[in-house]
């Protein structure tokens, strides 16, 4: 099995806030991330697929095609957007980096061809904070 990773970048704003909680509870749990005026991140997205290299090309998957899929299905929908308001696939859920990674997985899965498996979504919120999601 060979693993191939493509890195992409996007900027987005969000707010962590549970409407079932009081303002004080949200401040206690989420701190500055509960800011009424939102806050943003420069996200780094790493998408790893796996499979066997093609005998014709030597590729697990054409990395340009992988980049196009990521851009069309994710980046164009989240870049310079408010994740809480503007991004359809994040509606109705807490816009944590964890949930965003899961949602990105779900956006990409239907667009990968047979024989290419999605292995991991690695999403950096900051250079020191990231999540990894390997599917359910």
Backbone bond lengths (Angstrom), bond angles and torsions (degrees), N, CA, C in turn:
res aa  C-N    CA-C-N  psi(-1)  N-CA   C-N-CA  omega(-1)  CA-C   N-CA-C  phi
1 X - - - 1.453 - - 1.531 108.47 -
2 X 1.331 115.57 132.92 1.470 121.04 178.40 1.532 108.36 -114.09
3 X 1.317 115.77 139.05 1.461 122.65 -179.13 1.522 108.93 -109.30
4 X 1.321 116.25 131.08 1.459 123.15 -179.14 1.531 108.31 -123.29
5 X 1.325 117.01 128.98 1.467 121.00 -178.20 1.510 110.82 -120.19
6 X 1.323 115.09 134.16 1.469 122.77 174.34 1.519 107.33 -116.14
7 X 1.327 116.01 133.86 1.458 122.76 179.00 1.516 109.91 -105.23
8 X 1.315 116.58 134.83 1.467 123.17 175.43 1.526 108.02 -133.58
9 X 1.319 116.08 168.34 1.458 121.60 -175.68 1.524 109.23 -135.55
10 X 1.334 116.48 144.86 1.461 120.45 171.38 1.519 109.68 -153.84
11 X 1.317 114.72 158.45 1.460 122.17 176.57 1.518 107.46 -114.72
12 X 1.323 116.61 137.74 1.459 119.56 179.26 1.522 109.62 -156.46
13 X 1.323 114.24 154.74 1.463 121.74 176.24 1.525 108.97 -107.23
14 X 1.314 114.62 155.69 1.462 120.11 173.68 1.518 109.56 -161.90
15 X 1.308 114.48 175.60 1.461 121.51 175.12 1.516 107.05 -142.27
16 X 1.318 115.66 136.42 1.453 120.89 173.34 1.523 107.17 -98.45
17 X 1.312 115.39 115.13 1.453 120.45 -175.30 1.516 108.65 -159.48
18 X 1.312 116.51 124.85 1.457 121.14 178.27 1.529 108.14 -98.62
19 X 1.336 118.42 111.72 1.463 120.77 -176.25 1.532 113.84 -64.68
20 X 1.324 117.62 -16.10 1.460 120.70 178.20 1.533 111.84 -79.23
21 X 1.337 116.10 -11.35 1.460 120.86 -178.28 1.514 110.98 -102.66
22 X 1.315 115.10 162.36 1.468 121.34 174.52 1.528 109.57 -72.97
23 X 1.319 115.01 164.20 1.469 120.67 175.87 1.529 109.81 -56.61
24 X 1.326 116.22 -42.55 1.471 121.99 -177.94 1.530 111.46 -63.90
25 X 1.324 116.43 -42.61 1.463 120.27 179.66 1.527 110.74 -65.13
26 X 1.342 116.72 -42.41 1.464 120.14 176.82 1.518 110.75 -61.10
27 X 1.310 118.34 -43.50 1.471 122.09 177.77 1.522 110.82 -61.16
28 X 1.340 116.02 -42.15 1.465 120.94 -179.41 1.527 111.39 -62.85
29 X 1.335 116.38 -44.89 1.462 120.78 -175.20 1.527 112.24 -81.12
30 X 1.334 117.44 -44.90 1.458 121.09 -171.29 1.528 114.28 -103.44
31 X 1.326 118.26 -12.89 1.458 121.32 178.76 1.517 112.31 55.58
32 X 1.322 116.31 -133.90 1.473 121.99 -178.27 1.529 112.65 -62.54
33 X 1.308 117.24 -20.68 1.466 120.56 -179.75 1.531 112.06 -71.11
34 X 1.349 117.09 -11.43 1.465 121.65 176.95 1.526 111.44 -94.65
35 X 1.311 117.39 11.59 1.467 122.99 -178.54 1.530 111.09 -50.73
36 X 1.335 116.48 127.49 1.467 120.87 179.37 1.524 113.01 -56.90
37 X 1.311 116.87 -28.44 1.460 121.52 -177.60 1.525 113.15 -97.90
38 X 1.338 117.04 18.35 1.452 123.21 175.14 1.526 111.60 71.64
39 X 1.288 116.32 175.98 1.462 124.01 172.19 1.522 106.96 -155.41
40 X 1.328 116.70 161.65 1.455 119.28 -174.35 1.508 113.86 -126.77
41 X 1.325 113.56 166.30 1.468 121.74 177.92 1.522 109.76 -138.73
42 X 1.307 114.83 154.63 1.458 123.06 170.20 1.527 105.61 -101.72
43 X 1.305 115.64 91.80 1.462 121.27 -174.42 1.526 111.49 -78.28
44 X 1.319 114.99 143.82 1.465 122.78 169.87 1.525 106.34 -115.19
45 X 1.312 115.89 124.69 1.456 122.23 -177.60 1.520 109.27 -113.30
46 X 1.323 116.29 123.99 1.462 121.79 175.27 1.521 107.87 -115.57
47 X 1.315 115.15 121.97 1.457 121.90 -179.75 1.523 107.33 -112.05
48 X 1.329 115.75 120.58 1.462 120.73 -179.61 1.522 109.47 -112.07
49 X 1.331 114.66 126.53 1.460 121.52 174.03 1.524 107.75 -112.73
50 X 1.329 115.17 162.63 1.463 119.19 179.40 1.513 110.12 -140.02
51 X 1.322 114.26 154.47 1.452 120.28 178.79 1.511 109.95 170.72
52 X 1.302 115.00 -170.75 1.460 121.23 176.94 1.529 108.65 -99.17
53 X 1.316 117.78 137.67 1.460 119.63 177.37 1.532 111.40 -60.83
54 X 1.307 115.72 140.43 1.454 121.65 177.33 1.523 109.54 -66.92
55 X 1.317 118.55 137.03 1.460 119.81 176.36 1.532 111.66 -66.51
56 X 1.338 117.41 -22.96 1.466 121.11 -179.16 1.522 113.60 -82.17
57 X 1.343 116.89 -36.65 1.476 120.20 -175.12 1.516 113.84 -114.17
58 X 1.326 116.63 -22.71 1.459 120.62 -173.31 1.525 112.47 81.28
59 X 1.339 117.37 1.15 1.463 122.44 -178.18 1.529 110.64 -94.13
60 X 1.328 115.57 146.08 1.463 121.11 164.11 1.515 107.77 -71.42
61 X 1.340 114.93 -42.16 1.463 122.93 178.72 1.517 106.88 -162.78
62 X 1.299 116.85 144.40 1.463 121.53 178.18 1.528 108.65 -62.55
63 X 1.312 117.08 114.30 1.459 121.86 -174.59 1.534 112.18 -63.47
64 X 1.311 118.18 -28.61 1.468 121.52 175.82 1.524 109.51 -67.36
65 X 1.314 116.56 -42.77 1.471 120.31 176.55 1.517 111.34 -63.53
66 X 1.336 116.58 -40.24 1.459 120.94 177.48 1.524 110.09 -61.47
67 X 1.322 116.71 -44.94 1.464 121.00 177.58 1.525 111.34 -59.97
68 X 1.325 116.75 -43.94 1.469 120.78 179.36 1.529 111.27 -61.14
69 X 1.326 117.08 -42.62 1.466 121.29 179.27 1.527 110.15 -62.86
70 X 1.325 116.59 -46.32 1.475 120.67 179.78 1.527 110.06 -60.93
71 X 1.316 116.54 -45.09 1.469 119.74 -179.16 1.525 111.76 -64.58
72 X 1.327 116.95 -45.38 1.473 120.70 -177.75 1.522 112.69 -69.55
73 X 1.315 117.13 -41.43 1.460 120.43 -172.89 1.529 114.15 -90.10
74 X 1.345 116.76 -19.13 1.468 119.13 -176.69 1.533 112.30 -129.25
75 X 1.308 117.46 -62.59 1.466 120.85 -170.25 1.527 112.29 -57.86
76 X 1.326 117.64 -46.40 1.470 119.96 -179.58 1.528 112.14 -63.01
77 X 1.327 117.36 -23.33 1.461 121.75 -178.93 1.532 113.06 -88.15
78 X 1.351 117.35 -22.93 1.473 119.86 -174.96 1.523 114.78 -114.09
79 X 1.324 117.73 -23.77 1.458 119.91 -173.01 1.528 111.62 -65.85
80 X 1.329 115.35 128.39 1.465 123.63 -178.74 1.527 111.60 56.61
81 X 1.318 115.28 39.50 1.459 122.42 179.03 1.535 109.62 -122.68
82 X 1.313 114.39 165.36 1.453 121.88 170.69 1.524 106.24 -94.95
83 X 1.311 116.99 114.06 1.465 120.98 -175.19 1.525 112.41 -60.93
84 X 1.329 117.71 -34.06 1.457 121.67 -178.78 1.526 112.76 -71.27
85 X 1.327 116.75 -31.33 1.463 120.95 -170.93 1.521 113.16 -110.60
86 X 1.319 117.64 -43.77 1.461 122.62 -168.66 1.525 115.95 -91.61
87 X 1.311 117.92 -17.27 1.466 120.93 -170.01 1.531 110.01 -104.21
88 X 1.324 114.41 108.70 1.464 121.03 -174.83 1.523 111.94 -55.94
89 X 1.337 117.73 -42.61 1.461 119.02 -175.26 1.535 113.58 -75.21
90 X 1.336 117.81 -1.58 1.468 121.38 174.81 1.531 112.47 -108.05
91 X 1.313 117.87 -2.27 1.474 121.67 -177.96 1.525 110.53 -61.12
92 X 1.336 114.53 137.43 1.456 120.42 174.38 1.508 115.77 80.40
93 X 1.330 117.18 9.73 1.461 119.06 177.81 1.518 110.52 -137.06
94 X 1.321 115.76 158.44 1.451 121.09 176.52 1.530 108.15 -63.20
95 X 1.322 116.80 131.55 1.477 121.10 -175.73 1.525 111.67 -88.41
96 X 1.321 115.89 51.36 1.463 121.02 174.59 1.526 109.11 -76.85
97 X 1.300 116.19 162.03 1.459 120.31 176.90 1.523 110.20 -63.86
98 X 1.312 116.74 -34.35 1.464 120.86 177.66 1.529 110.79 -60.70
99 X 1.338 115.91 -50.45 1.464 119.43 -179.88 1.519 112.07 -67.02
100 X 1.316 117.08 -33.65 1.464 120.60 177.50 1.526 110.51 -64.15
101 X 1.314 118.04 -42.01 1.476 121.26 178.44 1.527 110.79 -61.56
102 X 1.329 117.45 -42.85 1.462 121.45 178.56 1.531 110.21 -63.58
103 X 1.331 116.44 -43.25 1.471 120.89 -179.38 1.525 111.20 -65.16
104 X 1.323 117.12 -38.79 1.468 120.72 177.54 1.533 109.45 -62.79
105 X 1.308 117.17 -43.67 1.471 121.35 176.49 1.527 110.02 -53.10
106 X 1.332 115.64 -49.57 1.463 120.73 -177.62 1.527 112.34 -64.55
107 X 1.319 117.24 -30.54 1.462 121.00 177.61 1.527 111.54 -71.58
108 X 1.324 117.10 -34.82 1.468 121.14 -174.61 1.525 114.19 -84.42
109 X 1.320 117.11 -37.57 1.473 122.10 -173.62 1.530 113.81 -47.08
110 X 1.338 119.75 -48.00 1.471 118.47 -175.57 1.531 114.33 -68.34
111 X 1.313 117.67 -10.55 1.462 120.40 -173.10 1.528 113.95 -105.00
112 X 1.314 116.45 2.44 1.463 119.70 178.20 1.526 109.29 -93.03
113 X 1.325 117.05 138.93 1.468 119.40 -177.80 1.527 112.11 -73.35
114 X 1.310 114.88 162.58 1.460 121.95 175.58 1.528 108.38 -56.32
115 X 1.316 116.00 137.08 1.464 120.93 178.67 1.513 113.43 95.49
116 X 1.336 117.07 -12.33 1.463 121.59 177.17 1.520 106.73 -114.90
117 X 1.323 116.07 119.48 1.460 120.72 -178.19 1.520 110.36 -106.74
118 X 1.326 116.05 139.63 1.452 120.51 172.98 1.522 107.24 -75.76
119 X 1.317 116.82 124.30 1.465 121.66 -177.01 1.524 111.64 -99.94
120 X 1.341 117.22 -45.47 1.459 119.47 -172.58 1.520 111.64 -156.61
121 X 1.317 115.09 141.89 1.461 122.88 166.08 1.518 105.49 -109.97
122 X 1.302 116.54 121.24 1.464 121.78 175.22 1.520 106.15 -116.66
123 X 1.321 116.53 121.03 1.450 121.35 -173.58 1.519 109.58 -125.99
124 X 1.342 114.72 114.60 1.460 121.49 176.98 1.521 109.10 -89.18
125 X 1.327 115.94 122.09 1.459 121.83 173.04 1.527 109.38 -83.90
126 X 1.316 115.41 -39.92 1.460 123.85 174.29 1.525 106.17 -139.14
127 X 1.330 117.85 170.83 1.471 117.97 177.45 1.532 113.56 -61.07
128 X 1.334 117.30 -17.39 1.465 120.56 -177.79 1.527 114.32 -111.15
129 X 1.335 117.26 -3.12 1.461 120.29 -178.92 1.530 109.15 -130.38
130 X 1.324 116.13 123.05 1.471 119.55 175.54 1.525 109.49 -147.15
131 X 1.319 114.66 161.06 1.457 121.40 173.60 1.518 108.48 -123.28
132 X 1.314 115.29 154.33 1.453 122.08 174.17 1.529 107.81 -125.05
133 X 1.324 115.87 138.33 1.450 120.26 177.55 1.521 108.34 -132.26
134 X 1.342 115.02 129.83 1.457 121.84 -175.98 1.528 112.34 -113.69
135 X 1.313 117.64 19.94 1.458 120.82 -178.65 1.513 111.04 88.36
136 X 1.305 114.19 174.26 1.483 118.95 -177.01 1.494 111.59 -87.31
